[in-house]
Amino acid sequence: MADDDIMQVLTNEESLSFLAAPRLGRLVTVIAGEPYIFPVNYALHDTGKGLGTLYIRTAPGDKLFAATVTKTAAFEVDELTDTGACSVIARGTTRIVENAAEKAAVDASGLVPWIGSWKPTIIAVDIERISGRRFLFGPAAEYGEAEVPG
């Protein structure tokens, strides 16, 4: 099977469409030089500027600290099926949502914590770059490109 058949690079639009479906995501930040990864549920909004914004609810702790201090994050979402996999990574700037209209839009989206805990703060990740890949499962190659039998 050719590489083009087993791995497809997604366009920005395809990557955003993938992120738009409700899934478990991972917020990735760095605090004092140490990486932190937080599994989160989220909502994606087309804010009319850039590539859109991811919203995450949180309570006081490392996630909130990272969003307010480091102000940058990566966000990853994966999906695994019987026939393949898809992975999208977004990178952007973090901020705390303080605007009442923006908070109301997030509330209207139905973004609520999955667990019964108090998460009053909304973190926004304004997406600046996005990339995605789709992979088709199949048997392993018998030899590499440089080893093609003569």
Backbone bond lengths (Angstrom), bond angles and torsions (degrees), N, CA, C in turn:
res aa  C-N    CA-C-N  psi(-1)  N-CA   C-N-CA  omega(-1)  CA-C   N-CA-C  phi
1 M - - - 1.446 - - 1.525 108.79 -
2 A 1.322 117.92 133.76 1.463 122.64 179.88 1.525 110.34 -72.28
3 D 1.345 116.11 151.74 1.459 120.67 179.05 1.516 111.97 -54.83
4 D 1.346 117.91 -37.33 1.461 121.35 179.85 1.521 111.72 -63.62
5 D 1.336 116.71 -25.11 1.463 120.80 179.86 1.517 112.18 -82.47
6 I 1.318 117.46 -26.63 1.463 119.68 -174.88 1.530 114.16 -102.27
7 M 1.340 117.75 -17.18 1.463 120.83 179.30 1.518 109.44 -139.77
8 Q 1.328 115.26 125.08 1.457 121.16 179.87 1.527 108.90 -119.04
9 V 1.325 116.77 130.50 1.460 121.77 173.91 1.526 107.28 -82.37
10 L 1.337 116.25 127.08 1.464 121.00 -179.83 1.522 110.89 -83.30
11 T 1.314 116.25 146.86 1.460 121.01 172.94 1.534 108.22 -73.75
12 N 1.329 116.64 168.47 1.469 119.79 174.99 1.524 110.48 -56.96
13 E 1.327 117.11 -42.42 1.462 121.31 -178.58 1.525 110.75 -64.38
14 E 1.337 117.67 -42.86 1.466 120.81 178.53 1.529 110.90 -65.87
15 S 1.323 116.76 -39.04 1.463 120.91 178.79 1.529 110.50 -64.76
16 L 1.326 117.56 -43.37 1.467 120.93 178.62 1.515 111.20 -66.52
17 S 1.311 117.37 -37.88 1.464 121.29 177.03 1.529 110.19 -62.09
18 F 1.320 116.79 -41.25 1.465 121.27 177.10 1.536 110.28 -61.88
19 L 1.336 117.37 -43.84 1.467 121.01 179.93 1.525 112.53 -66.39
20 A 1.326 117.31 -25.42 1.460 121.24 -175.20 1.528 112.77 -68.47
21 A 1.322 118.31 -23.09 1.467 120.78 179.11 1.527 109.59 -78.31
22 P 1.334 117.11 143.41 1.472 118.50 -179.34 1.528 111.60 -66.53
23 R 1.301 115.81 121.51 1.460 122.87 179.99 1.527 108.71 -148.61
24 L 1.301 115.44 173.32 1.456 121.53 171.66 1.521 107.93 -85.50
25 G 1.322 116.87 129.55 1.454 121.18 177.87 1.514 110.29 -116.83
26 R 1.338 115.16 172.19 1.454 121.21 177.06 1.516 109.10 -128.12
27 L 1.322 115.50 120.41 1.457 121.69 175.09 1.524 107.08 -89.59
28 V 1.327 116.87 127.09 1.462 122.21 -176.86 1.527 108.60 -117.66
29 T 1.340 115.93 125.43 1.458 121.43 178.79 1.521 109.31 -137.11
30 V 1.302 115.61 172.16 1.464 121.43 175.64 1.526 107.38 -126.61
31 I 1.319 115.53 128.34 1.463 121.80 177.49 1.520 107.01 -123.38
32 A 1.329 116.89 119.98 1.463 122.77 -179.88 1.527 111.66 51.31
33 G 1.335 115.24 42.68 1.453 120.83 176.59 1.518 115.39 79.25
34 E 1.324 117.89 0.38 1.460 121.51 -178.70 1.527 110.25 -110.22
35 P 1.348 118.30 129.69 1.463 119.93 -178.83 1.531 111.91 -74.40
36 Y 1.320 115.64 142.80 1.460 123.30 175.93 1.526 107.66 -127.88
37 I 1.318 115.88 137.33 1.464 121.26 177.40 1.517 107.54 -125.91
38 F 1.340 115.89 126.52 1.453 121.64 -177.76 1.525 109.85 -119.37
39 P 1.331 119.87 119.38 1.465 120.15 172.73 1.529 108.76 -72.61
40 V 1.320 116.41 131.67 1.468 120.67 -175.43 1.527 110.96 -145.01
41 N 1.321 115.28 154.98 1.455 118.95 162.88 1.522 106.59 -94.06
42 Y 1.316 117.26 161.49 1.454 120.27 -169.38 1.527 110.43 -157.93
43 A 1.316 114.83 170.85 1.464 122.08 171.53 1.524 107.18 -132.95
44 L 1.310 116.10 142.60 1.467 122.17 176.43 1.510 108.66 -108.53
45 H 1.322 116.69 130.82 1.469 121.26 177.00 1.521 109.76 -123.58
46 D 1.313 114.83 140.04 1.462 120.69 169.76 1.522 105.63 -85.04
47 T 1.309 116.71 103.77 1.463 121.45 -175.21 1.523 112.63 -87.61
48 G 1.342 116.43 0.52 1.451 119.69 179.91 1.509 113.82 84.83
49 K 1.324 116.81 -3.79 1.461 119.73 177.01 1.523 108.02 -132.43
50 G 1.298 116.45 139.50 1.454 121.00 179.74 1.519 112.07 62.44
51 L 1.316 115.51 -145.31 1.464 122.00 -176.84 1.521 112.80 -94.98
52 G 1.321 117.59 1.49 1.456 120.53 -178.91 1.509 111.02 111.61
53 T 1.321 115.24 -177.35 1.458 121.78 -176.44 1.516 110.15 -136.39
54 L 1.325 115.61 134.62 1.463 122.40 171.86 1.518 108.20 -93.91
55 Y 1.332 116.51 139.24 1.463 120.90 178.66 1.522 109.36 -120.70
56 I 1.333 115.29 138.63 1.460 122.89 -178.33 1.524 107.67 -136.84
57 R 1.319 117.28 134.05 1.465 120.39 174.26 1.521 108.91 -89.52
58 T 1.332 115.67 144.08 1.462 119.28 -179.95 1.525 111.02 -151.96
59 A 1.309 114.60 167.09 1.466 123.79 173.71 1.533 107.11 -114.30
60 P 1.329 118.03 171.55 1.464 119.26 176.67 1.526 111.23 -55.09
61 G 1.334 115.98 139.94 1.459 121.23 179.69 1.521 110.44 155.72
62 D 1.337 116.31 -164.78 1.469 121.56 -176.20 1.522 113.09 -60.24
63 K 1.315 117.58 -40.34 1.467 121.04 -178.48 1.527 110.61 -61.36
64 L 1.314 116.29 -47.86 1.461 121.19 179.30 1.527 110.50 -65.78
65 F 1.322 117.20 -42.11 1.463 121.06 178.60 1.529 110.35 -58.79
66 A 1.329 116.92 -47.93 1.464 120.72 -179.48 1.519 111.88 -61.38
67 A 1.322 116.51 -40.37 1.466 120.08 -178.94 1.524 111.61 -65.61
68 T 1.319 116.91 -32.69 1.459 119.31 -177.64 1.525 113.15 -89.95
69 V 1.322 118.26 -24.00 1.460 120.82 -175.97 1.527 112.14 -100.07
70 T 1.325 117.85 -52.84 1.468 119.35 -176.01 1.522 112.03 -80.13
71 K 1.312 116.93 -31.82 1.469 124.25 174.89 1.528 114.89 62.20
72 T 1.324 118.06 13.16 1.460 120.76 173.48 1.525 108.12 -134.66
73 A 1.335 115.19 151.47 1.459 119.42 179.49 1.514 109.90 -157.33
74 A 1.302 113.73 159.85 1.460 121.68 167.02 1.520 105.80 -114.02
75 F 1.308 115.79 155.87 1.462 121.09 -178.71 1.516 107.41 -139.78
76 E 1.333 117.07 126.97 1.457 120.86 -176.95 1.520 110.80 -123.92
77 V 1.330 114.91 139.70 1.455 121.87 174.06 1.522 107.38 -134.61
78 D 1.328 115.99 133.99 1.455 122.02 179.51 1.523 109.71 -125.76
79 E 1.323 115.24 157.51 1.459 121.27 173.88 1.524 107.41 -141.54
80 L 1.296 115.49 135.63 1.452 121.81 179.72 1.523 107.97 -122.33
81 T 1.338 117.16 127.76 1.456 122.29 176.39 1.523 108.49 -122.62
82 D 1.325 116.71 -178.64 1.463 120.56 178.20 1.522 112.13 -66.15
83 T 1.332 117.44 -27.39 1.466 120.36 -173.19 1.529 114.64 -108.46
84 G 1.332 117.27 -10.91 1.452 118.22 -177.85 1.507 113.14 -176.85
85 A 1.311 114.75 -166.97 1.457 121.23 -178.67 1.526 108.88 -147.12
86 C 1.325 114.87 158.53 1.455 120.64 176.17 1.524 106.97 -138.50
87 S 1.325 116.52 143.02 1.450 121.58 179.76 1.527 108.96 -141.29
88 V 1.335 115.95 131.39 1.459 121.39 178.04 1.522 108.39 -128.08
89 I 1.336 115.51 135.22 1.461 121.94 177.37 1.525 108.22 -123.95
90 A 1.327 115.72 125.66 1.464 122.14 175.88 1.521 107.81 -113.40
91 R 1.319 116.11 144.18 1.459 121.33 176.59 1.520 108.03 -125.85
92 G 1.338 115.65 143.61 1.450 116.60 -179.85 1.506 113.49 -173.00
93 T 1.320 113.08 -169.94 1.458 123.03 -178.41 1.521 109.07 -100.10
94 T 1.330 115.92 135.31 1.465 120.37 178.87 1.521 110.88 -97.87
95 R 1.313 113.92 152.66 1.465 121.27 175.11 1.516 108.06 -158.16
96 I 1.307 116.13 162.48 1.456 122.01 175.87 1.532 107.61 -94.20
97 V 1.318 116.45 131.78 1.469 120.90 -179.52 1.518 108.55 -76.80
98 E 1.333 115.35 120.19 1.458 121.04 179.58 1.522 112.56 -120.72
99 N 1.329 117.39 -20.03 1.453 122.78 -179.04 1.532 110.11 -70.18
100 A 1.333 116.88 128.10 1.467 122.01 -175.81 1.532 112.31 -61.31
101 A 1.326 117.40 -40.27 1.466 120.05 -179.62 1.528 110.97 -66.79
102 E 1.329 116.24 -39.24 1.461 119.61 178.72 1.530 110.42 -67.77
103 K 1.341 117.22 -40.59 1.469 120.88 176.38 1.526 110.46 -60.53
104 A 1.315 116.61 -42.70 1.468 120.58 -179.85 1.528 110.92 -63.06
105 A 1.328 117.09 -38.99 1.467 120.66 178.10 1.520 110.93 -64.65
106 V 1.317 117.49 -40.35 1.469 121.04 177.93 1.528 109.61 -66.10
107 D 1.331 116.68 -43.74 1.472 120.36 177.66 1.525 110.53 -59.53
108 A 1.324 116.98 -41.33 1.474 121.50 -179.32 1.524 111.87 -66.96
109 S 1.328 117.23 -23.40 1.465 120.80 -179.31 1.522 111.97 -73.16
110 G 1.339 116.95 -13.91 1.458 120.40 -179.76 1.520 114.02 86.04
111 L 1.327 117.44 13.20 1.459 120.25 178.63 1.520 109.37 -71.00
112 V 1.314 115.73 108.33 1.466 122.17 178.57 1.528 108.01 -131.55
113 P 1.329 117.71 153.17 1.464 119.36 177.54 1.528 110.70 -60.20
114 W 1.327 117.06 145.65 1.456 121.31 176.83 1.519 111.58 -74.44
115 I 1.315 115.98 -25.58 1.458 119.91 179.16 1.527 108.57 -109.71
116 G 1.322 116.14 156.85 1.455 120.87 -177.18 1.507 112.54 -76.74
117 S 1.320 116.65 69.47 1.458 119.70 179.00 1.527 109.49 -131.66
118 W 1.296 114.89 160.79 1.453 122.78 -178.26 1.521 108.85 -81.62
119 K 1.326 117.24 116.82 1.470 122.42 178.91 1.531 107.86 -134.42
120 P 1.333 116.62 80.69 1.455 120.74 -172.07 1.528 115.52 -79.72
121 T 1.325 117.23 -16.60 1.461 120.61 -173.07 1.523 110.31 -99.77
122 I 1.328 115.47 141.01 1.458 121.08 177.54 1.519 108.25 -111.57
123 I 1.331 114.82 122.71 1.466 121.39 174.45 1.526 106.92 -94.91
124 A 1.317 116.21 134.71 1.463 121.95 173.27 1.522 108.25 -108.71
125 V 1.325 115.54 138.25 1.461 121.14 171.11 1.523 105.76 -116.84
126 D 1.329 116.86 104.26 1.459 121.73 178.42 1.526 107.27 -78.37
127 I 1.331 116.20 111.36 1.460 121.48 -172.02 1.524 110.76 -71.92
128 E 1.329 114.93 127.12 1.466 121.80 178.26 1.532 111.93 -108.46
129 R 1.337 116.37 -31.20 1.471 121.64 178.55 1.522 108.10 -142.29
130 I 1.332 115.44 147.70 1.456 119.86 178.22 1.517 109.00 -146.36
131 S 1.313 116.34 144.90 1.463 120.77 175.65 1.518 108.32 -145.69
132 G 1.304 115.83 150.30 1.456 119.94 -179.92 1.511 111.36 -148.83
133 R 1.315 114.98 154.69 1.456 122.43 178.52 1.530 108.77 -138.79
134 R 1.323 115.77 144.31 1.458 121.82 173.14 1.525 106.98 -121.14
135 F 1.325 117.07 133.82 1.453 122.64 -176.42 1.524 109.84 -120.53
136 L 1.317 116.97 138.03 1.456 123.12 176.34 1.524 107.98 -105.23
137 F 1.331 116.94 124.42 1.458 120.62 -179.18 1.522 110.15 -73.71
138 G 1.305 115.37 150.86 1.452 121.91 177.19 1.508 109.41 -174.37
139 P 1.316 116.41 -178.39 1.465 119.04 -179.56 1.529 110.87 -67.85
140 A 1.306 115.45 151.49 1.463 121.06 178.43 1.523 109.83 -66.58
141 A 1.313 116.36 146.35 1.466 121.27 177.28 1.525 109.67 -65.33
142 E 1.306 116.03 146.71 1.466 120.75 179.86 1.524 111.76 -81.62
143 Y 1.334 116.78 -20.65 1.459 120.83 178.93 1.523 108.30 -157.29
144 G 1.336 116.06 159.71 1.455 121.51 -179.65 1.516 110.97 -86.86
145 E 1.321 115.32 168.05 1.471 121.18 -177.77 1.525 112.48 -55.41
146 A 1.333 117.33 -40.75 1.466 121.00 -178.65 1.523 111.93 -74.92
147 E 1.333 116.68 -10.05 1.460 120.78 -176.06 1.527 113.09 -108.25
148 V 1.331 117.28 16.02 1.462 119.99 -177.62 1.518 109.29 -56.75
149 P 1.345 115.22 125.83 1.477 118.26 -179.35 1.530 111.84 -58.41
150 G 1.321 115.79 142.23 1.437 123.68 -172.36 1.448 116.09 -76.57
